[in-house]
Every structure is written in C-alpha cells, then in structure tokens.
Amino acid sequence: MEMFRHLGLTLRLLRELRGQSQGQVAKEAGISKSQLSKYENGRLPKLETLERLLESLGVEYFQFFYTLYLVDRRSANLERLSVKTDSSGAKSDRDDDDRLLADLRAEQSVLLPAFLEGGRSQSLEHGFKKIFDDLLGVYRMVFEELLLSRRART
C-alpha cells in the first residue's frame, strides 16, 4: 500500500532517534529481531504488533503517524527535486530509502518536532485529547442537526 510506504522507515528512524538497537526494541515488543528487520524494510506489521513496537519505543500514536506524515512529505519533496536512477536507468527504492533516511537524520532538528526527542509529553497528550474531544463534540452537533432536519421534513 502506497499509504504506508514509509512505515518501516519511520519505525527505523524513531528507533535510531531513541538510540535503541533492533534487539532491544524487538525484545520489549515480544518479537524477533529478524521480524523487526522485516518491518523496518517494508513489511507491514499487524496492528497489535505495531502497538507493542510503539510502546517499546516510547512513542504515542500521534507522534508515530505525524512522523510518518513528515517522512512521506519529505520523500515527495526529494522525488520532485531529483530523480534517482541506478546505472541501468531504473529507480532503486532501496537507494531512495537510504537517501531519505540520511536526509532526515541530517535535518532532524528542522524536520522532526521536538516531542520526538524527549519521549512522551503529558501536556501534548492532554492538548490533543482536548482537540479531539472538541472535534467529536462538533461532529455530534452536526449529526444531531442532520437528524433533526430530516425529522422535521417527514
């Protein structure tokens, strides 16, 4: 799936930013090191496994998916700037990922938000919970308004 093209790269980046080895993260998540390597190289984990991986990395869901978004956006920008090809003229996904990862590491302070460096932030979590609660309230009001308007018409 194109939507999760950089999921593994994002896991790897977050693991490296945390200074953890594949063995440490895999052990804490209850999977093998080779399985984690497969995930970091593009295989999609089950949701339960992803949840355990994020927990072992000390990364909240929002942090992970926002980082994934930043990695995807940076990749798109790099692809627009230059098309990388191997000697035969064919595009190499592995070279793309390596270049993207090197670019992200070089500019991590600019590209990645500070909350990724320090782990979990209670105030950030509280802020986003408030935002999501407010959004759910708005959706509920809109839904109720739609129901009332339909009842009024009948």
Residue pairs with C-beta under 8 A, 6 or more apart in sequence:
1 44
4 44
4 68
5 42
5 72
5 75
6 68
6 71
6 72
6 75
6 97
6 100
7 39
7 42
7 44
7 68
8 39
8 40
8 41
8 42
8 43
9 40
9 71
9 97
9 100
9 101
10 64
10 67
10 68
10 71
11 36
11 39
11 40
11 53
11 57
12 40
12 101
13 67
13 71
13 101
13 104
13 105
14 57
14 59
14 64
14 67
14 116
15 21
15 22
15 25
15 40
15 57
16 105
17 108
17 112
17 116
17 117
18 57
18 58
18 119
20 57
22 33
22 36
22 37
22 40
23 33
24 56
25 36
25 53
25 56
25 57
26 32
26 33
26 35
26 36
28 52
28 55
28 56
29 36
29 49
29 52
29 53
29 55
29 56
30 52
31 49
31 52
31 53
36 53
39 45
39 49
39 53
45 53
54 60
54 61
54 64
58 119
58 120
59 67
59 116
59 119
60 120
60 125
62 128
63 115
63 116
66 113
67 112
67 116
70 111
70 112
71 100
71 104
74 100
74 103
74 104
74 111
75 96
75 100
78 96
78 99
78 100
78 103
79 96
83 91
84 91
84 92
84 95
84 96
84 99
85 91
85 92
86 92
86 95
104 111
104 112
115 121
115 124
